[in-house]
Amino acid sequence: MMFRIGIISDTHGLLRPEAERGLTDVDHIIHAGDIGRPEIVDALRRIAPVTAIRGNVDTGEWARDYPDTKLVRLAGKSIYVLHDLKTLKADPGAGIDVIVSGHSHVSKIDTVGGVLYLNPGSAGPRRFKIPVTLATLEVTPDGMQPEIHDLEGDRVPPRGE
C-alpha cells in the first residue's frame, strides 16, 4: 500500500493551478508556512486533508489558527513541520522520520542521521531565478521516496540545488 503526501510551502497568497494539479492524487497535504491568506488552505482542503503551520509572513487574526510547528503522524511516519529549519528545536533523533521546512524558497532533499530533511521550495510568486516547486513523498512498506516537482515543467534534480 502506498500513501502519497503533497508538500508545499511559501505560497505567499498564490495557489497556482499547476500546484493544484500536482497535488490532485495525494492522500494528505503539508503546507510548511508562508501561506499568505486563509483561502490557500481552504483550496488545498478541497484536494486532501491538510496539515499547515504558520510562517513569518502569516500575520493577522486568521494566522492564529495555525501553530509555528506541528508533529504529525502519517502512514506510520513521524513528520515534524516547521517553517525555518534554522529555528529547529526538536531533537531529530527522538523518533522523527521526516523534517519538513520551507522559508528558503530553495528545494532540498537530504538525509542526516537517518532523518529525511525535505524542503519543497516555493510554490508561490517567483523569486529571483529560483524554480517554482513543490514536493511529494511516497510512503510504502519498502520506505520513503521524496521527489521535487518543478511547476514550470522541468524536473528538479533529486538533491535540489
VENDA-V274163 format. One record per residue. N is the residue number from 0. RES is the residue in one letter. SS is DSSP state (A for helix, B for strand, O for the rest). OMEGA is omega as a letter, one per 30 degrees, with the letter a starting at -180 (none if undefined). NEAR is the number of other C-alpha atoms within 8 Angstrom. Layout:
n & res & ss & omega & near
N & RES & SS & OMEGA & NEAR
N & RES & SS & OMEGA & NEAR
//
This chain:
n & res & ss & omega & near
0 & M & O & l & 4
1 & M & O & l & 7
2 & F & B & a & 10
3 & R & B & a & 12
4 & I & B & l & 13
5 & G & B & a & 14
6 & I & B & a & 13
7 & I & B & l & 16
8 & S & O & l & 19
9 & D & O & l & 16
10 & T & O & l & 15
11 & H & O & l & 11
12 & G & O & a & 9
13 & L & O & l & 10
14 & L & O & a & 10
15 & R & O & l & 8
16 & P & A & l & 6
17 & E & A & l & 8
18 & A & A & l & 11
19 & E & A & l & 11
20 & R & A & a & 7
21 & G & A & a & 8
22 & L & O & a & 10
23 & T & O & a & 7
24 & D & O & a & 6
25 & V & O & l & 12
26 & D & O & a & 10
27 & H & B & l & 11
28 & I & B & l & 15
29 & I & B & l & 11
30 & H & B & a & 12
31 & A & O & l & 18
32 & G & O & a & 16
33 & D & O & l & 15
34 & I & O & l & 17
35 & G & O & l & 12
36 & R & O & a & 10
37 & P & A & a & 9
38 & E & A & l & 6
39 & I & A & a & 13
40 & V & A & l & 11
41 & D & A & l & 8
42 & A & A & l & 8
43 & L & A & a & 12
44 & R & A & l & 9
45 & R & O & l & 7
46 & I & O & a & 10
47 & A & O & l & 10
48 & P & B & a & 10
49 & V & B & l & 11
50 & T & B & a & 9
51 & A & B & l & 12
52 & I & O & a & 15
53 & R & O & l & 15
54 & G & O & a & 13
55 & N & O & l & 8
56 & V & O & a & 8
57 & D & O & a & 12
58 & T & O & a & 8
59 & G & O & a & 6
60 & E & A & a & 6
61 & W & A & a & 8
62 & A & A & l & 10
63 & R & A & l & 8
64 & D & A & a & 6
65 & Y & O & l & 8
66 & P & O & l & 9
67 & D & O & l & 9
68 & T & B & l & 10
69 & K & B & l & 10
70 & L & B & a & 8
71 & V & B & l & 9
72 & R & B & a & 8
73 & L & B & l & 7
74 & A & O & l & 6
75 & G & O & a & 5
76 & K & B & l & 9
77 & S & B & a & 12
78 & I & B & l & 13
79 & Y & B & a & 12
80 & V & B & l & 13
81 & L & B & a & 16
82 & H & O & a & 17
83 & D & O & a & 11
84 & L & A & l & 9
85 & K & A & l & 4
86 & T & A & a & 5
87 & L & O & l & 7
88 & K & O & l & 4
89 & A & O & l & 5
90 & D & O & a & 6
91 & P & O & l & 9
92 & G & O & a & 7
93 & A & O & l & 6
94 & G & O & l & 6
95 & I & O & l & 13
96 & D & O & a & 11
97 & V & B & l & 12
98 & I & B & l & 14
99 & V & B & l & 13
100 & S & B & l & 15
101 & G & O & l & 18
102 & H & O & a & 14
103 & S & O & a & 6
104 & H & O & a & 12
105 & V & O & a & 13
106 & S & O & l & 14
107 & K & B & l & 14
108 & I & B & a & 13
109 & D & B & l & 8
110 & T & B & a & 8
111 & V & B & l & 7
112 & G & O & l & 5
113 & G & O & l & 6
114 & V & B & l & 12
115 & L & B & l & 11
116 & Y & B & a & 13
117 & L & B & l & 13
118 & N & B & a & 12
119 & P & O & a & 17
120 & G & O & a & 19
121 & S & B & l & 19
122 & A & O & a & 17
123 & G & O & a & 13
124 & P & O & a & 9
125 & R & O & l & 10
126 & R & O & a & 6
127 & F & O & l & 4
128 & K & O & a & 5
129 & I & O & l & 8
130 & P & O & l & 11
131 & V & B & a & 13
132 & T & B & l & 14
133 & L & B & a & 18
134 & A & B & l & 14
135 & T & B & l & 12
136 & L & B & l & 12
137 & E & B & l & 11
138 & V & B & l & 13
139 & T & B & l & 9
140 & P & O & a & 6
141 & D & O & l & 5
142 & G & B & a & 6
143 & M & B & l & 8
144 & Q & B & l & 7
145 & P & B & l & 10
146 & E & B & l & 9
147 & I & B & l & 16
148 & H & B & l & 11
149 & D & B & a & 12
150 & L & O & l & 13
151 & E & O & l & 7
152 & G & O & a & 5
153 & D & O & l & 7
154 & R & B & l & 7
155 & V & O & l & 8
156 & P & O & a & 7
157 & P & O & a & 8
158 & R & O & a & 7
159 & G & O & l & 10
160 & E & O & none & 6
//
